Amino acid sequence: MNDLHASSNVLFILIGAILVLWMHAGFAFLELGTVRAKNQVNALVKLIVDFAISTLAYFFIGYRLAYGVNFLHSAQALSTANGYALVRFFFLLTFAAAIPAIISGGIAERARFYPQLIATFMLVAFVYPFFEGMAWNGHFGVQAWFAAHLGAAFHDYAGSVVVHAMGGWIALPAVLLLGPRHGRYRHDGAITAHPPSSIPFLALGSWILTVGWFGFNVMSAQKIDHISGLVVVNSLMAMVGGTLAALLAGRNDPGFVYNGPLAGLVAVCAGSDVMNPVGALVTGAVAGAGFVWMFTQTQNRWKIDDVLGVWPLHGICGAWGGIAAGIFGLKALGGLGGVRFLSQLLGTVGGVTVALAGGFIVYGILKYTIGIRMPVEAEYEGADLNIHKISATPPYDN
């Protein structure tokens, strides 16, 4: 019976890992459909290489930093409990690798290839695991302090803050340090439009992410006997709320409509296991409308050239999700309880602070040492001239 239970847990979390790995194809197609056609192949290459670098960074450094686990043992030792520890690593790796995948959309079309790989390694090896270990493994006693003094620890079931807000708020310094794409904002104050190159690809990316998200959220239980149907329905309701709110706020714009479900799903991750479905619907709707408003503000008024809007989508909606868990998770509002608003607020602010500091440090050092932006001529041609041709294909960079 024990062997059967262990193998069931391995299969359960493996399915989750595969679904979240599939989400990385969603990130790719979302970026593919948004960037200009000349940069599409470059985006695809960047994202898959980012995942490979993330795997090495997390396997050798990041996972051990967050959870104290060292995989440099014999295969026999690693096979304990049907290798559950290894598959759990794979599952959490797909979360960690989402950080550079999120950032990629913000810095698209002008970031140099190899400096970005260095940034990916540093972020997944050190910055992300620092907060991951604090939030999900009790490092530095912060969670214990919250529980003792505020009545509950910071609650982030599936990573609204730990994954999405971290990725979005790390991306913000990267975008600011890079500056806008050439010609995006003219000296006379006019804005040059760069519309999505392929709405079908953008829509495909959104659908892939949406389907994979049910593995992201539901399999965050990590063991089959902890699975919750509440997480399933709350994820569904948040997705629906985000879609309809983005439809209305974005005035039927397909780019907004297909980002709406993602905004809702980002926001519900933290409290998907404690909210009432109506609370999840409201959480998603606020996120969907908020994404549209913040994307418009950043692009048109503040002139922040965040190509895919990853800071509004992941950064802002992720932070909202962390706070929303402390509102709609309360028993007074139909939730299961066990959360405190102040714990959620302080935990969210802590995640944002770590992300901003990490983003400015990593990208700031790279900018003032080896440089992070491709030459002007390469940007116009859609490739970094420092990247050599592979076979008969164009140079790869984005």
N, C-alpha and C positions, 0 to 999 in steps of 0.2 A: 504493500500500500504506500509506503514511504517513497519507493522508487517511482511509482505511478504518479504520486502527487508532485514529486520533483520534476519529472518529465513533462507533466501538464503545465507547470509554471514556466519551464523553459520554452515550450511551444507557445504559450500565451504571450510572453514578453518578446519572443522572436517575431511573432506576427506583428506586434506593435512596432518593433524596430524596422521591419520591412515596410510597413505603411509610412513611417516617418521618413525612411530613406526615399520612398516614392515621392514624398513631399518635396524633396530637393529637385526632382524633375519639374514640379510645379513652380518652384522658385525660378528655374531656368526658363520655362516657357513664359512666365509672367514678365521676366526681364526681356526675353526675346521679342515679345509682342510690343513692348513699350519703347525700346531703343530704336534708333534709326537702322534701316536695313543694312547699311555698311558695317555695322557693329554686331550683327547677330551672331556670326560664327565666333567672334572674339568672346562674346558673353558666354557662350556654351563651353568653350575651352576653359575659361577662367573659373567657372563654377565647379566643374568636375575636378580640376586640379586643386582648387580650394578645399574640396572634400578630402582629397588624398592627404594634403598637408595637415588638415584638421585631425585626421585619424592618427597620424604619427605623433602630433603634438599632445593629443589627449591620451593616447596609449602609454607613452613614455613619461609624461609629466602631469598633464591636467587632471586625469582621473585620480592619480595618486595624491595630488595636492588637495582635491576636493574630498576624497573618501579614504585616503590612507591605504589604498590597495595597490600592491605591487604584483605585476603579472610575470615577472622574471623568475618563474618556477618551472618545474618539470611538467610535461603534459599530463602525467598521472595526477599530480597535485591539483592541476587546474580543472580536472574532470570531475571533481567532487560535486555531488548533487546534480549529476548530468551536465555539468558545465554551466550551471545557472549564473555564476558570477561573471563568466565571459559574455553571456548573452545580455546580461544587465548592462555590462560595459557598452556593448554594441548599441543597445537602446539609448543609453544616455549620451553616447557619442553622437547619435543623429540629432539630439538636442543641441549639443555643443557646436556641431558643425553648422547649425542654423545661424549662428552669430555672423560668420563671414558671408553666408548666403544672403542674409538681410542687408548687411553693409554693401554688398556688391551692387544692389539696386540703386543705392543712393549715389555712389561714386562712379556710376557707369559712364562710359564714353570719353573719359579723360584721365583715368588713373593708370599708372604704369603697372605692368604685369608683375614683375619680380618683387618690387617693393611691397605690393599688396600681398604676395605670398609670405613675405617676412612678417607683415602685420598679422596675417591670419595665424601664423605659428605662435606669435607672442600673445595674441588675444585668447586663443583656445588653450594654450599651455598655462597661462598665468592669470590674466584679467578675469575671464569668465569663471574659472574654477574657484577663484578667490571668493566671489559672492555666492556661487553655487554651494560651496562648502559651508558658508555662513548660514544660508537659508535652509538648505536641505540636509546638512549633516551636523549642525549645531556648533560650528567652529566659533572660537573667540567668546563664547558664552552669551552672545547677543540674544539668541532665541530663549535661552534660560532666563535672561533678565526680563525680556518681554513677558514671559509666562508668569514670573514671580511678581512683577510690579504693575503690569497692565492687565493681567487676567487671562491672557492667551498669547501664544507665540505668533509670529508672522506666518500667515497661511497662504501658500501659493501651490495649489495642488498640481498644476500642469505647466506652470511657467509663464504666466502673464508678465511677471516682472523678471524672474530669474533668466528667462530666455528672451522674450520679445522686447520688453523695455530695455534690457541690457543691450540687445542688438541695435535697437533704434537710437538709443542715446549715445552709444559708441559711434554710430554712423554720423551723428550730427557734427562732432568735431572734425571728422574726416571730410565731410562735405564742405564745411567752412574753410578748412585749411587748403583744400583743393581749389576752391573758387568755382564760379559758374563755367559752363562750357562756352567756348569762344563764340561770340555773336548772339548769345542767349539774351543778354540785356544790353541794349544799345545806349550810346551816350545821350541821345535825345529823350531817354526815358521809355522808349518803346520796347516791347518784349517780342522776341522772335519765337513763334510757335514751333515746337517740335512734337507734333502729334504722334500717337502710337503708330508704329509701322505695320502692325497686324493685330486687329481686334480678335480674330479667331485664335491666334496664338496666346494672346492675353487671356481670353476666356478659357482656353484649355488649361493654362497655368492655374487659374483660379479654381477650376473644377478639380484638378489633381490635388491641389492644396486642401480644398474642402473635404474631399473624400479621405485623404491621409490624416486629416485633423482628428478624425474619430479614433484613429490609433494613437495619435499624440495625446489626446485627453483620456480616453477610456483606459488605455494600457498604462497610463501613469499609476494605476493601482499596483502594477509590477508583479502581483501574484493573483492567480485566478480566483482565489476565494475572497479577494478584496474588490472584485469588479462590482460596479454600480450602474444600474440602469438610469439612475438620476443624472449621472454624468452624460449619458447618451442623449437624453431628451433636452437637458440644459444646453448642450452643444448645438443641437438642432435648433432650438428656439433662439439662441443668440445669433446663429447664422441667418435665420429668417429675419430677425429684427434688424441686423446690420444691412441686409440686402434691401429691405423696403425703405429704411431710413435714407440710405445712400441714393436710392432711386428718386425719392422725393427731394432731398436736399440738393442732389446733383442734376436735377431737371432732366432726367432720362439719359444722361451721358453714359455710354456703355463702359467707359473706363472707370467711372465712379461706381456703377452698378456692380461690376465684377470685383471691385475691391471691397464693396460693402460686406459680403459674407466673411471675408478675411478679417475685417475690422472687428466684427462681432465675435468671431472665434478667438482672436487675440485676447479680447477683453474678458471672455468667460473662462479662460483657462484657470485662473487663480481660484475662483469660487465655484467651479462647475460641480463639485462634490457636496456643496453645502447650500446652494441657492434653491429656491423654489423656481419652477420653470417660468413663471411670470416675471420674477426678478431677473432671470437670464435673458428673457425677451427684452426687457427694458435696458439691461446692460448692453446688449448687442445693438439696440436701436440708438442709444446715446453714442456708442462707438462709431456706428456707420455715419451718423450725421456729423459727429465731431471730426471724423477723417476728412470728409468733403470740405468742411469749413477750414480746417487747419492746412490742408493741401493747398487750397486757394490762397490762403494768407501767405504761406511760405513762398509759393511760386510768384505771386503777383504783387504782393505788397512788401514783403520782406526781402524779396529777390534772393532767396536761398534755392539754389539749383539742385534740389534733391530729386533725381530723375524719376524714381518710382514712388516717391513720397514715403520712404521707409521710416522717417522720423515721425510723421503724423500717424502712419499705420501701426507700426510696432512700438515706437517710443511713447507716443501720447496714449494710444488705445491700450497698450500694455500697462502703463501707469494707472489709467482709469480702471482697468480690470483689477489691479491690486487693491485699490481703494474700494471699488464696488463690492468686492468680497466681504469687506467689513461693514457694508450697508445691507445688502440683500442676503447675506449669510446669517443675519441676526434672526432669532426666533420671532421677534416682534414683527418682522416683515416676511414671515413664512419660511425662513431658512432653518437649517438644522442647529444653528448656534455653534459655540466653540470658537468664535472669532471676536475680535475687538477692533473697533474702528481705528483707535489710536495706534494699535500695533500694525495694522495694515498701512496706515499713513506713513509711519516712521520707517517701516520695512521698505516701502516703495521709494521713499526719499533716499534711503540708504542705497538701494539698487541703482537709482538714477545717478547718485553722487559717484559711486564706484565706476559706473559706465562712462560718465563724462571725464573723470580724471584719467581713466585708462585710455580712453580715446584720444585725448589731447596729448598724453605722454607718448603713446606708441606712434601716432601719426605725426606729432610734432617733431619727435626725434628723427623719424624717417624723412620728413620734409626738409629739415635743415642739415641733413647729412648726405643722403644719396638722392633725395628728390622723390616725389610721389606723383608728379604730373607729367604726362607724355608731352613731347614737343608739339608746337602749334601745327606744323605740317602733318605730323602723324595723326593728330586729332581730326583734321579735315579729311584725311585719307581713310580714317577708320582703323589705323594700326600703329603700333609703336615701332619706330624705325630701328630700335635697338634689338628687336626680336627677329631672329632669323627665320627664313622660310622653312617649312616642313614639307618635304616632298614637293608637290606642285600647288600647294595651297597658300593663301596669303599669310603674312606674319600674324601671329596671334597676340593680340592685346586688346584691351578695352579701356 
